[in-house]
Amino acid sequence: MVSSGLVMAVALIGCIINLIGLLITQNSRSGDAKKALQGQVLWVRLVTDNLVSFGVSFSAFCSQYGYHEADPIVAGLISVAVIYTSVPLAKQTKDMLLLATPSHLKRELYRCSGEVLSVEGILECSQEHFWTSSYGNVVGSVQVTIDNQADEQETLQRVHSIFRQYVQNLTVQVQRNNWDVRSSQLREADLVMVILIILDMVILTHILLILSMVTLTKMDEG
């Protein structure tokens, strides 16, 4: 059986090491977004380890005086503390893991999509998808339909300028409105089809007339 004194000594050493680590990594939580998130993950891990070391030390101290009930109580408190410190971090990283649209930007992105429709020459804005590729970096893609007279490069610049404040990497697919061309092509094809059907009917009528005349001729000869 391991003595409680040895357990308490090892736990205190671990606690001191974790405190030194917390002091060293304190400044890593500031700076750009990516490094700040990495520093926060490290900081949460050190805080959790420090709580575990402190809890083990306190439990070993209580066990020396016969308070063995402190062990499960401390374990429960450590579990609650770990969950409490991990939940905020999980909320920050869930959008990256799920490739979901950042909840705090949904209203602004919806407004930007409406603003795109007000650009001259743009007829439709569809297939919008925005997600978080890394902390603080939002990626998106949209498809816009423009009329035949609109300038494609100018449209791209206008769309990028609208989303630039919220989306760091945006892919815009531009397609022209060819519905009028397709409609005229369909009308021409329909006209050709009608003409062919009429010709078939005329030919079939002539064949039937010829067959009828041949039949009547044979009947007269008979």
Secondary structure by P-SEA (a helix, b strand, c coil): cccaaaaaaaaaaaaaaaaaaaaaacccccccaaaaaaaaaaaaaaaaaaaaaaaaaaaaaaaaacccaaaaaaaaaaaaaaaaaaaaaaaaaccccccccccccaaaaaaaaaaaaaccccccccbbbbbbcccccccbbbbbbbcccccaaaaaaaaaaaacccccbbbbbbbccaaaaaaaaaaaaaaaaaaaaaaaaaaaaaaaaaaaaaaaaaaaac
